[in-house]
């Protein structure tokens, strides 16, 4: 069987199906068709943050794609092999349907492939938190597919195309809309807006990823007595928002100071409450 090398870097360790390695089969359906899912998890002091939430989303994705749900305890053991000595790192878990050859129809019986890798913590300027970020408004639109909405499947071409729309190092993220003009998410993040003193975030029904940090922030907001609403948001309404911030499991929360040509107040009351609650 032909093998494809899974790049191993000096600062990255990889387990494939529980064994150290740097090769997967060229017939793997994750490579052939993006037939699989992934999770990106923050490692702090050797611990996987929000582990159960990540496993819940992974299980939901596997069930929707009809991929056998991996054993969460087995994944945790393998993750700890890589991360127990890491003070700060990023863990990536990829689950593919497994080897299936050519053709869209999946084999009736196939063993899923597990690829677990640990990566250095990304370096971002402190100013992203203290002064807020600039955002690009993407031209690339998100397609409508309720079956895939919410999960982190491996098909990320829309985000890749959108991310390649800008190369200005002063722009930290891009905001994407769906085909109906609803502003849904960033290329790598979810977002929240403060509109009429209410914390609003897009509903994830037809497209987009239901981020783990997004769910955590909504829970934190309720704990702080902040009204939260999930609904459709148009660009005009977003421009009129009092505050805007983005989030994901690795960056935490970044306030937005500028989206395209529109500016926002960075040290907003609600944003500060949310950021304080995450510490």
Backbone as CSV, one residue per row, in Angstrom:
resi,resn,N_x,N_y,N_z,CA_x,CA_y,CA_z,C_x,C_y,C_z
1,UNK,0.839,-1.197,0.000,0.000,0.000,0.000,0.874,1.246,0.000
2,UNK,0.487,2.222,-0.830,1.218,3.485,-0.844,1.033,4.217,0.468
3,UNK,2.058,4.912,0.887,1.995,5.660,2.133,2.294,7.123,1.872
4,UNK,1.626,7.976,2.620,1.861,9.410,2.537,2.480,9.866,3.844
5,UNK,3.531,10.643,3.744,4.212,11.089,4.940,3.430,12.188,5.627
6,UNK,3.219,12.029,6.927,2.609,13.054,7.764,3.761,13.813,8.395
7,UNK,3.962,15.057,7.986,5.167,15.806,8.321,5.423,15.843,9.820
8,UNK,6.608,15.443,10.209,7.008,15.479,11.608,8.056,16.567,11.778
9,UNK,7.763,17.547,12.626,8.672,18.642,12.882,9.389,18.399,14.202
10,UNK,10.483,19.079,14.400,11.249,18.900,15.622,10.464,19.330,16.850
11,UNK,9.506,20.248,16.672,8.749,20.738,17.818,7.342,20.143,17.858
12,UNK,7.122,18.993,17.209,5.808,18.383,17.162,5.946,16.881,17.344
13,UNK,5.089,16.303,18.156,5.070,14.856,18.364,3.732,14.330,17.877
14,UNK,3.763,13.169,17.238,2.559,12.623,16.613,2.358,11.170,17.031
15,UNK,1.113,10.815,17.327,0.704,9.427,17.491,-0.336,9.121,16.426
16,UNK,-0.144,8.040,15.699,-1.113,7.587,14.708,-1.635,6.231,15.155
17,UNK,-2.930,6.197,15.458,-3.555,4.992,16.012,-2.785,4.497,17.239
18,UNK,-2.353,5.441,18.050,-1.713,5.116,19.321,-0.232,4.851,19.253
19,UNK,0.350,4.867,18.054,1.762,4.568,17.900,2.508,5.771,17.318
20,UNK,3.745,6.022,17.787,4.536,7.099,17.168,4.750,6.801,15.690
21,UNK,4.607,7.809,14.862,4.787,7.579,13.436,4.656,8.857,12.641
22,UNK,4.947,8.749,11.345,4.853,9.921,10.477,4.263,9.555,9.126
23,UNK,3.470,8.461,9.062,2.908,8.032,7.794,1.456,7.615,7.958
24,UNK,0.627,7.965,6.949,-0.721,7.432,6.836,-0.887,6.880,5.426
25,UNK,-1.853,6.009,5.250,-2.075,5.412,3.935,-2.630,6.444,2.968
26,UNK,-2.185,6.377,1.710,-2.688,7.300,0.692,-4.173,7.075,0.422
27,UNK,-4.704,5.924,0.817,-6.131,5.627,0.621,-6.987,6.116,1.782
28,UNK,-6.367,6.765,2.776,-7.146,7.249,3.911,-8.166,8.278,3.426
29,UNK,-9.415,8.126,3.842,-10.489,8.981,3.338,-10.395,10.414,3.868
30,UNK,-9.659,10.603,4.943,-9.422,11.967,5.391,-8.593,12.733,4.380
31,UNK,-7.606,12.054,3.795,-6.768,12.650,2.751,-7.513,12.725,1.420
32,UNK,-8.221,11.660,1.089,-8.895,11.584,-0.206,-10.060,12.573,-0.326
33,UNK,-10.842,12.701,0.766,-12.093,13.454,0.657,-12.350,14.424,1.816
34,UNK,-11.425,14.544,2.749,-11.720,15.343,3.936,-12.790,14.678,4.791
35,UNK,-12.836,13.353,4.751,-13.883,12.567,5.401,-13.493,12.324,6.860
36,UNK,-13.731,13.330,7.689,-13.344,13.199,9.086,-13.570,14.488,9.845
37,UNK,-13.045,14.521,11.058,-13.249,15.641,11.967,-11.970,15.949,12.707
38,UNK,-11.946,17.121,13.368,-10.788,17.441,14.197,-11.201,18.312,15.370
39,UNK,-10.371,18.298,16.380,-10.517,19.157,17.556,-9.157,19.769,17.857
40,UNK,-9.155,21.036,18.248,-7.940,21.732,18.643,-8.096,22.150,20.091
41,UNK,-7.208,21.667,20.957,-7.395,21.774,22.410,-6.201,22.466,23.050
42,UNK,-6.486,23.385,23.941,-5.429,24.069,24.682,-4.895,23.159,25.781
43,UNK,-3.559,23.078,25.875,-2.897,22.320,26.936,-2.249,23.321,27.890
44,UNK,-2.637,23.274,29.154,-2.055,24.159,30.158,-1.677,23.332,31.381
45,UNK,-0.386,23.407,31.721,0.148,22.627,32.838,-0.172,21.140,32.700
46,UNK,-0.025,20.639,31.478,-0.211,19.217,31.215,-1.653,18.760,31.130
47,UNK,-2.604,19.674,31.282,-4.018,19.307,31.284,-4.707,19.784,30.003
48,UNK,-5.651,18.990,29.512,-6.435,19.341,28.327,-7.641,20.172,28.758
49,UNK,-7.661,21.437,28.368,-8.761,22.314,28.767,-10.062,21.923,28.051
50,UNK,-11.159,21.959,28.804,-12.501,21.688,28.264,-12.546,20.347,27.529
51,UNK,-11.872,19.351,28.100,-11.761,18.055,27.441,-13.132,17.442,27.128
52,UNK,-14.027,17.422,28.120,-15.316,16.748,27.928,-16.172,17.463,26.886
53,UNK,-16.064,18.781,26.830,-16.801,19.530,25.812,-16.276,19.206,24.416
54,UNK,-14.945,19.119,24.281,-14.370,18.752,22.990,-14.790,17.335,22.588
55,UNK,-14.784,16.408,23.544,-15.166,15.035,23.236,-16.640,14.936,22.864
56,UNK,-17.474,15.757,23.490,-18.896,15.757,23.169,-19.124,16.227,21.737
57,UNK,-18.419,17.298,21.330,-18.577,17.780,19.958,-18.016,16.767,18.960
58,UNK,-16.885,16.142,19.304,-16.293,15.138,18.428,-17.253,13.963,18.242
59,UNK,-17.872,13.525,19.332,-18.824,12.413,19.254,-20.032,12.793,18.405
60,UNK,-20.529,14.020,18.564,-21.655,14.491,17.762,-21.286,14.484,16.281
61,UNK,-20.076,14.966,15.963,-19.638,14.980,14.576,-19.522,13.583,13.996
62,UNK,-18.960,12.669,14.772,-18.828,11.284,14.297,-20.197,10.658,14.042
63,UNK,-21.136,10.904,14.937,-22.477,10.340,14.758,-23.144,10.894,13.509
64,UNK,-22.951,12.186,13.255,-23.575,12.786,12.069,-22.956,12.261,10.777
65,UNK,-21.651,12.006,10.800,-20.975,11.491,9.607,-20.986,9.970,9.543
66,UNK,-21.580,9.339,10.553,-21.626,7.880,10.633,-20.225,7.267,10.670
67,UNK,-19.347,7.925,11.446,-18.024,7.386,11.748,-18.077,6.829,13.164
68,UNK,-17.474,5.696,13.358,-17.484,5.105,14.697,-16.883,6.080,15.702
69,UNK,-17.615,6.342,16.772,-17.154,7.296,17.781,-15.935,6.726,18.497
70,UNK,-14.826,7.450,18.536,-13.626,6.933,19.208,-13.827,6.862,20.715
71,UNK,-13.075,5.993,21.337,-13.124,5.855,22.788,-12.458,7.063,23.432
72,UNK,-13.232,7.863,24.161,-12.716,9.100,24.738,-11.610,8.837,25.753
73,UNK,-11.730,7.739,26.499,-10.699,7.419,27.483,-9.394,7.049,26.790
74,UNK,-9.488,6.334,25.681,-8.293,5.986,24.908,-7.633,7.253,24.362
75,UNK,-8.441,8.184,23.849,-7.898,9.442,23.358,-7.224,10.226,24.467
76,UNK,-7.820,10.205,25.651,-7.235,10.940,26.780,-5.894,10.351,27.184
77,UNK,-5.808,9.034,27.209,-4.537,8.378,27.543,-3.462,8.766,26.530
78,UNK,-3.813,8.749,25.251,-2.851,9.102,24.208,-2.481,10.584,24.273
79,UNK,-3.470,11.421,24.572,-3.185,12.854,24.710,-2.232,13.106,25.865
80,UNK,-2.429,12.402,26.965,-1.558,12.580,28.125,-0.144,12.089,27.843
81,UNK,-0.007,11.089,26.979,1.333,10.645,26.573,2.124,11.796,25.958
82,UNK,1.425,12.611,25.174,2.092,13.697,24.471,2.205,14.970,25.299
83,UNK,1.287,15.175,26.219,1.132,16.511,26.813,1.392,16.608,28.307
84,UNK,1.613,15.504,28.977,1.716,15.555,30.438,2.853,16.448,30.927
85,UNK,3.890,16.637,30.113,5.030,17.463,30.525,5.020,18.847,29.881
86,UNK,3.902,19.210,29.226,3.831,20.489,28.517,3.148,21.536,29.396
87,UNK,3.857,22.656,29.630,3.262,23.744,30.402,2.221,24.488,29.577
88,UNK,2.515,24.658,28.295,1.612,25.380,27.402,1.813,24.840,25.986
89,UNK,0.762,24.290,25.404,0.875,23.695,24.066,-0.509,23.587,23.451
90,UNK,-0.531,23.144,22.198,-1.782,22.928,21.480,-1.853,21.471,21.057
91,UNK,-2.946,20.815,21.387,-3.181,19.432,20.993,-4.186,19.404,19.857
92,UNK,-3.876,18.657,18.811,-4.826,18.495,17.704,-5.177,17.023,17.562
93,UNK,-6.451,16.736,17.528,-6.953,15.380,17.333,-7.684,15.333,15.996
94,UNK,-7.259,14.431,15.127,-7.927,14.220,13.843,-8.475,12.800,13.821
95,UNK,-9.752,12.687,13.492,-10.370,11.378,13.301,-10.844,11.298,11.864
96,UNK,-10.323,10.341,11.090,-10.826,10.128,9.733,-11.613,8.820,9.695
97,UNK,-12.391,8.662,8.639,-13.167,7.430,8.531,-12.256,6.215,8.396
98,UNK,-11.057,6.423,7.882,-10.115,5.329,7.698,-9.832,5.097,6.224
99,UNK,-9.237,3.966,5.906,-8.856,3.648,4.532,-10.069,3.158,3.742
100,UNK,-10.276,3.752,2.535,-11.469,3.368,1.805,-11.322,3.306,0.311
101,UNK,-10.146,3.660,-0.195,-9.967,3.583,-1.641,-10.716,4.665,-2.384
102,UNK,-10.854,4.483,-3.712,-11.485,5.500,-4.546,-13.007,5.343,-4.533
103,UNK,-13.721,6.473,-4.629,-15.188,6.444,-4.649,-15.768,7.036,-3.377
104,UNK,-16.883,7.751,-3.534,-17.454,8.445,-2.389,-18.089,7.499,-1.371
105,UNK,-18.659,6.386,-1.819,-19.321,5.498,-0.875,-18.290,4.865,0.049
106,UNK,-18.548,5.008,1.342,-17.621,4.442,2.332,-17.810,2.932,2.432
107,UNK,-16.728,2.193,2.677,-16.859,0.747,2.892,-17.771,0.458,4.078
108,UNK,-18.408,-0.679,4.060,-19.300,-1.048,5.158,-18.536,-1.211,6.465
109,UNK,-17.330,-1.755,6.354,-16.529,-1.956,7.566,-15.173,-1.298,7.359
110,UNK,-14.897,-0.331,8.197,-13.616,0.359,8.085,-13.234,0.877,9.461
111,UNK,-11.963,0.765,9.787,-11.468,1.245,11.074,-11.049,2.695,10.951
112,UNK,-11.568,3.537,11.836,-11.225,4.956,11.819,-9.736,5.149,12.115
113,UNK,-9.181,6.221,11.593,-7.784,6.586,11.847,-7.740,7.696,12.888
114,UNK,-6.866,7.550,13.881,-6.662,8.565,14.903,-5.278,9.186,14.715
115,UNK,-5.235,10.491,14.554,-3.961,11.212,14.485,-3.980,12.261,15.588
116,UNK,-3.071,12.124,16.528,-2.994,13.061,17.646,-1.613,13.695,17.636
117,UNK,-1.587,15.019,17.649,-0.300,15.721,17.582,-0.281,16.883,18.553
118,UNK,0.905,17.187,19.066,1.066,18.314,19.976,1.975,19.344,19.315
119,UNK,1.602,20.617,19.453,2.267,21.710,18.762,2.635,22.818,19.739
120,UNK,3.617,23.641,19.394,3.960,24.773,20.255,2.790,25.745,20.364
121,UNK,2.709,26.414,21.483,1.688,27.438,21.675,1.969,28.605,20.725
122,UNK,0.956,29.094,20.000,1.194,30.177,19.042,1.550,31.487,19.744
123,UNK,2.355,32.271,19.082,2.774,33.565,19.616,1.910,34.662,19.020
124,UNK,1.151,35.346,19.880,0.326,36.459,19.445,0.686,37.695,20.263
125,UNK,0.597,38.876,19.672,0.924,40.096,20.420,-0.009,40.301,21.605
126,UNK,0.543,40.763,22.723,-0.284,41.084,23.889,-1.322,42.149,23.553
127,UNK,-1.004,42.994,22.556,-1.911,44.071,22.171,-3.240,43.544,21.639
128,UNK,-3.261,42.284,21.182,-4.529,41.718,20.724,-5.568,41.721,21.834
129,UNK,-5.096,41.569,23.071,-5.996,41.574,24.223,-6.177,42.976,24.774
130,UNK,-5.080,43.695,24.922,-5.136,44.994,25.598,-5.658,46.121,24.709
131,UNK,-5.375,46.042,23.408,-5.766,47.123,22.506,-6.801,46.698,21.463
132,UNK,-7.095,45.408,21.401,-8.052,44.931,20.418,-7.413,44.686,19.064
133,UNK,-8.151,44.016,18.192,-7.629,43.611,16.885,-8.369,44.303,15.743
134,UNK,-7.737,44.284,14.589,-8.379,44.694,13.349,-8.870,43.444,12.619
135,UNK,-10.061,43.555,12.012,-10.650,42.434,11.284,-10.944,42.811,9.844
136,UNK,-10.741,41.834,8.986,-11.068,41.952,7.563,-12.475,41.415,7.345
137,UNK,-13.246,42.050,6.480,-14.561,41.547,6.107,-14.407,40.726,4.834
138,UNK,-14.577,39.426,4.946,-14.270,38.505,3.849,-15.322,38.553,2.735
139,UNK,-14.845,38.396,1.509,-15.733,38.246,0.356,-16.221,36.813,0.221
140,UNK,-15.411,35.861,0.641,-15.769,34.444,0.548,-16.953,34.143,1.457
141,UNK,-17.968,33.479,0.909,-19.184,33.184,1.662,-19.198,31.738,2.146
142,UNK,-19.906,31.524,3.232,-20.106,30.181,3.764,-21.315,29.553,3.100
143,UNK,-21.163,28.328,2.620,-22.287,27.630,1.993,-23.227,27.079,3.060
144,UNK,-24.457,26.795,2.645,-25.511,26.355,3.565,-25.590,24.834,3.569
145,UNK,-25.341,24.220,4.721,-25.446,22.770,4.839,-25.737,22.407,6.304
146,UNK,-27.017,22.315,6.670,-27.380,22.046,8.067,-26.794,20.756,8.631
147,UNK,-26.579,19.765,7.772,-26.039,18.483,8.256,-24.654,18.672,8.870
148,UNK,-23.891,19.631,8.339,-22.519,19.842,8.799,-22.381,21.021,9.758
149,UNK,-23.435,21.803,9.923,-23.353,22.994,10.772,-23.022,22.614,12.213
150,UNK,-22.064,23.324,12.783,-21.700,23.125,14.182,-20.473,22.278,14.391
151,UNK,-20.269,21.247,13.570,-19.171,20.315,13.809,-17.886,20.805,13.139
152,UNK,-16.740,20.266,13.585,-15.439,20.640,13.003,-14.983,19.548,12.040
153,UNK,-15.626,19.522,10.881,-15.234,18.544,9.863,-13.953,19.007,9.176
154,UNK,-13.335,18.106,8.428,-12.032,18.385,7.824,-12.114,19.241,6.558
155,UNK,-13.297,19.471,6.033,-13.429,20.263,4.810,-13.421,21.746,5.156
156,UNK,-12.277,22.397,5.028,-12.118,23.797,5.444,-11.664,24.689,4.282
157,UNK,-12.056,24.331,3.053,-11.623,25.125,1.902,-12.182,26.547,1.939
158,UNK,-13.396,26.718,2.424,-13.966,28.068,2.493,-13.133,28.961,3.406
159,UNK,-12.726,28.405,4.546,-11.913,29.188,5.480,-10.522,29.460,4.912
160,UNK,-9.975,28.506,4.201,-8.650,28.695,3.593,-8.693,29.797,2.541
161,UNK,-9.714,29.748,1.685,-9.844,30.789,0.657,-10.045,32.155,1.313
162,UNK,-10.885,32.199,2.341,-11.145,33.468,3.030,-9.886,33.997,3.704
163,UNK,-9.137,33.107,4.339,-7.918,33.554,5.034,-6.887,34.097,4.058
164,UNK,-6.888,33.646,2.842,-5.937,34.121,1.844,-6.357,35.437,1.193
165,UNK,-7.459,36.013,1.650,-7.904,37.296,1.105,-7.038,38.468,1.577
166,UNK,-6.318,38.303,2.686,-5.489,39.407,3.180,-4.125,38.888,3.632
167,UNK,-3.126,39.756,3.521,-1.787,39.420,4.001,-1.206,40.528,4.867
168,UNK,-2.043,41.451,5.299,-1.628,42.532,6.187,-1.406,41.954,7.583
169,UNK,-0.167,41.986,8.117,0.081,41.418,9.451,-0.659,42.154,10.561
170,UNK,-1.161,43.358,10.258,-1.919,44.100,11.251,-3.369,43.669,11.360
171,UNK,-3.799,42.796,10.463,-5.158,42.253,10.495,-5.086,40.841,11.070
172,UNK,-5.811,40.603,12.152,-5.664,39.344,12.889,-6.684,38.283,12.522
173,UNK,-7.797,38.670,11.922,-8.847,37.705,11.630,-9.780,38.273,10.566
174,UNK,-10.537,37.379,9.922,-11.519,37.780,8.927,-12.890,37.293,9.326
175,UNK,-13.904,38.076,9.011,-15.280,37.744,9.368,-16.018,37.265,8.125
176,UNK,-16.761,36.149,8.251,-17.411,35.519,7.113,-18.937,35.528,7.258
177,UNK,-19.608,35.718,6.130,-21.065,35.705,6.089,-21.556,34.498,5.294
178,UNK,-22.858,34.183,5.440,-23.432,33.110,4.637,-24.028,33.695,3.356
179,UNK,-24.617,32.855,2.541,-25.110,33.287,1.227,-26.315,34.215,1.342
180,UNK,-26.928,34.295,2.538,-28.073,35.182,2.752,-27.679,36.497,3.414
181,UNK,-26.366,36.708,3.605,-25.912,37.958,4.189,-25.892,38.003,5.697
182,UNK,-26.047,36.852,6.338,-25.920,36.787,7.791,-24.449,36.618,8.157
183,UNK,-23.949,37.446,9.076,-22.547,37.352,9.487,-22.439,36.231,10.515
184,UNK,-21.681,35.181,10.179,-21.753,33.926,10.931,-20.572,33.703,11.875
185,UNK,-19.327,33.919,11.403,-18.162,33.554,12.204,-16.903,34.119,11.575
186,UNK,-15.786,33.995,12.298,-14.490,34.308,11.741,-13.918,33.100,11.032
187,UNK,-12.795,33.268,10.360,-12.174,32.132,9.681,-11.699,31.094,10.682
188,UNK,-11.348,31.541,11.906,-10.849,30.617,12.934,-11.543,30.834,14.269
189,UNK,-12.634,31.586,14.286,-13.209,32.004,15.558,-14.716,32.176,15.463
190,UNK,-15.351,32.235,16.624,-16.722,32.717,16.753,-16.679,34.165,17.219
191,UNK,-17.797,34.849,17.126,-17.815,36.228,17.599,-19.070,36.522,18.409
192,UNK,-18.963,37.545,19.245,-20.080,38.056,20.032,-20.148,39.561,19.834
193,UNK,-21.359,40.094,19.807,-21.572,41.533,19.746,-22.476,41.944,20.906
194,UNK,-22.240,43.132,21.413,-23.123,43.704,22.429,-24.040,44.683,21.710
195,UNK,-25.330,44.337,21.662,-26.328,45.130,20.951,-27.459,45.452,21.922
196,UNK,-27.650,46.731,22.187,-28.682,47.169,23.140,-28.545,46.464,24.487
197,UNK,-27.285,46.397,24.969,-26.938,45.828,26.276,-27.149,44.316,26.354
198,UNK,-27.380,43.693,25.213,-27.554,42.240,25.168,-26.380,41.617,24.430
199,UNK,-25.875,40.483,24.942,-24.789,39.760,24.283,-25.392,38.860,23.212
200,UNK,-25.038,39.124,21.966,-25.649,38.426,20.834,-24.571,37.676,20.065
201,UNK,-24.882,36.454,19.668,-23.974,35.655,18.832,-24.805,34.941,17.777
202,UNK,-24.243,34.709,16.592,-25.036,34.075,15.527,-25.477,32.661,15.897
203,UNK,-26.688,32.322,15.483,-27.128,30.943,15.622,-26.365,30.091,14.609
204,UNK,-26.035,28.865,15.011,-25.275,27.956,14.143,-26.230,26.864,13.675
205,UNK,-26.942,27.136,12.580,-27.953,26.203,12.091,-27.660,25.704,10.680
206,UNK,-27.242,26.613,9.793,-27.002,26.220,8.409,-25.541,26.112,8.046
207,UNK,-24.681,26.749,8.836,-23.243,26.703,8.579,-22.532,27.241,9.813
208,UNK,-21.212,27.105,9.826,-20.426,27.597,10.952,-20.092,26.510,11.958
209,UNK,-19.149,26.826,12.841,-18.696,25.903,13.879,-19.224,26.378,15.233
210,UNK,-19.778,25.478,15.987,-20.213,25.777,17.352,-19.011,25.606,18.267
211,UNK,-18.288,26.686,18.503,-17.035,26.613,19.227,-17.204,26.283,20.702
212,UNK,-16.201,25.622,21.262,-16.209,25.281,22.679,-16.132,26.545,23.527
213,UNK,-15.274,27.494,23.143,-15.181,28.742,23.892,-16.469,29.544,23.764
214,UNK,-17.108,29.483,22.623,-18.398,30.142,22.439,-19.399,29.660,23.481
215,UNK,-19.507,28.346,23.653,-20.426,27.790,24.646,-20.026,28.198,26.064
216,UNK,-18.720,28.200,26.316,-18.223,28.571,27.641,-18.562,30.028,27.954
217,UNK,-18.417,30.898,26.965,-18.705,32.319,27.173,-20.191,32.531,27.445
218,UNK,-21.047,31.838,26.722,-22.480,31.986,26.986,-22.824,31.558,28.408
219,UNK,-22.191,30.483,28.876,-22.417,30.050,30.255,-21.903,31.082,31.252
220,UNK,-20.725,31.660,30.959,-20.161,32.683,31.832,-21.055,33.922,31.870
221,UNK,-21.583,34.292,30.720,-22.450,35.468,30.655,-23.692,35.284,31.521
222,UNK,-24.315,34.130,31.417,-25.498,33.850,32.231,-25.139,33.897,33.709
223,UNK,-23.966,33.368,34.061,-23.505,33.382,35.448,-23.346,34.813,35.964
224,UNK,-22.959,35.734,35.059,-22.778,37.137,35.434,-24.062,37.953,35.279
225,UNK,-25.161,37.287,34.962,-26.428,37.997,34.823,-26.566,38.786,33.536
226,UNK,-25.786,38.414,32.518,-25.831,39.102,31.227,-26.804,38.369,30.304
227,UNK,-27.689,39.107,29.685,-28.649,38.527,28.749,-27.916,38.053,27.493
228,UNK,-28.215,36.823,27.054,-27.565,36.226,25.884,-28.614,35.810,24.867
229,UNK,-28.321,36.053,23.588,-29.254,35.679,22.522,-28.490,35.107,21.340
230,UNK,-28.945,33.987,20.796,-28.422,33.408,19.561,-29.425,33.684,18.449
231,UNK,-29.008,34.408,17.427,-29.917,34.741,16.331,-29.125,35.190,15.112
232,UNK,-29.835,35.420,14.027,-29.194,35.916,12.814,-28.770,37.370,13.009
233,UNK,-27.607,37.728,12.461,-27.077,39.088,12.586,-26.629,39.556,11.204
234,UNK,-27.175,40.678,10.771,-26.768,41.280,9.501,-25.612,42.251,9.745
235,UNK,-24.897,42.591,8.684,-23.716,43.445,8.808,-24.073,44.837,9.325
236,UNK,-25.164,45.421,8.865,-25.546,46.754,9.329,-25.755,46.772,10.837
237,UNK,-26.369,45.720,11.351,-26.589,45.639,12.797,-25.265,45.458,13.533
238,UNK,-24.357,44.707,12.932,-23.055,44.492,13.553,-22.266,45.794,13.618
239,UNK,-22.347,46.593,12.561,-21.675,47.891,12.566,-22.232,48.810,13.658
240,UNK,-23.504,48.623,13.997,-24.133,49.472,15.007,-23.932,48.951,16.437
241,UNK,-23.268,47.808,16.585,-23.066,47.219,17.907,-22.167,48.097,18.765
242,UNK,-22.355,48.007,20.076,-21.541,48.782,21.012,-20.177,48.138,21.248
243,UNK,-20.136,46.815,21.241,-18.890,46.087,21.480,-18.854,44.874,20.563
244,UNK,-17.651,44.405,20.270,-17.464,43.231,19.421,-16.205,42.506,19.860
245,UNK,-16.287,41.179,20.018,-15.083,40.403,20.314,-15.184,39.026,19.679
246,UNK,-14.025,38.411,19.466,-13.960,37.065,18.902,-13.396,36.112,19.943
247,UNK,-13.539,34.821,19.682,-13.056,33.836,20.649,-12.790,32.501,19.969
248,UNK,-11.872,31.746,20.537,-11.747,30.313,20.274,-10.984,29.676,21.429
249,UNK,-10.797,28.375,21.370,-10.219,27.651,22.507,-8.756,27.978,22.754
250,UNK,-8.072,28.513,21.756,-6.650,28.801,21.907,-6.424,30.263,22.268
251,UNK,-7.050,31.181,21.579,-6.810,32.604,21.835,-7.599,33.126,23.030
252,UNK,-8.639,32.412,23.438,-9.503,32.939,24.478,-10.402,34.008,23.887
253,UNK,-10.282,35.258,24.369,-11.089,36.372,23.884,-10.187,37.497,23.390
254,UNK,-10.477,37.980,22.176,-9.827,39.174,21.645,-10.884,40.219,21.346
255,UNK,-10.828,41.390,21.988,-11.739,42.471,21.604,-11.417,42.943,20.191
256,UNK,-12.416,43.438,19.514,-12.235,43.990,18.162,-12.285,45.513,18.253
257,UNK,-11.255,46.155,17.738,-11.257,47.620,17.703,-11.686,48.162,16.345
258,UNK,-11.521,47.309,15.290,-11.893,47.790,13.960,-12.287,46.622,13.059
259,UNK,-13.442,46.735,12.430,-13.910,45.783,11.431,-14.070,46.552,10.126
260,UNK,-13.260,46.187,9.129,-13.220,46.951,7.871,-12.939,48.409,8.224
261,UNK,-13.848,49.340,7.925,-13.624,50.759,8.232,-14.383,51.228,9.468
262,UNK,-14.993,50.287,10.194,-15.800,50.670,11.351,-15.040,50.395,12.648
263,UNK,-15.055,51.350,13.559,-14.315,51.234,14.824,-15.254,50.933,15.995
264,UNK,-14.689,50.230,17.004,-15.432,49.870,18.206,-14.652,50.292,19.449
265,UNK,-15.380,50.487,20.530,-14.766,50.719,21.822,-14.185,49.399,22.329
266,UNK,-12.897,49.391,22.674,-12.238,48.143,23.067,-12.580,47.746,24.499
267,UNK,-12.473,48.691,25.429,-12.671,48.368,26.846,-14.145,48.441,27.222
268,UNK,-14.988,47.712,26.479,-16.414,47.716,26.773,-16.733,46.974,28.053
269,UNK,-17.793,47.389,28.705,-18.148,46.823,30.011,-18.431,45.330,29.934
270,UNK,-19.223,44.907,28.961,-19.587,43.494,28.854,-18.374,42.655,28.463
271,UNK,-17.596,43.128,27.505,-16.395,42.400,27.093,-15.448,42.204,28.270
272,UNK,-15.256,43.241,29.063,-14.369,43.133,30.227,-14.916,42.131,31.236
273,UNK,-16.242,42.121,31.439,-16.832,41.147,32.353,-16.579,39.721,31.879
274,UNK,-16.752,39.509,30.574,-16.534,38.178,30.027,-15.059,37.775,30.168
275,UNK,-14.151,38.676,29.843,-12.724,38.375,29.935,-12.314,38.107,31.373
276,UNK,-12.838,38.860,32.304,-12.530,38.622,33.722,-13.081,37.274,34.183
277,UNK,-14.243,36.906,33.669,-14.854,35.631,34.071,-14.133,34.423,33.541
278,UNK,-13.336,34.582,32.467,-12.613,33.455,31.884,-11.298,33.174,32.599
279,UNK,-10.826,34.119,33.425,-9.530,33.950,34.088,-9.657,32.985,35.261
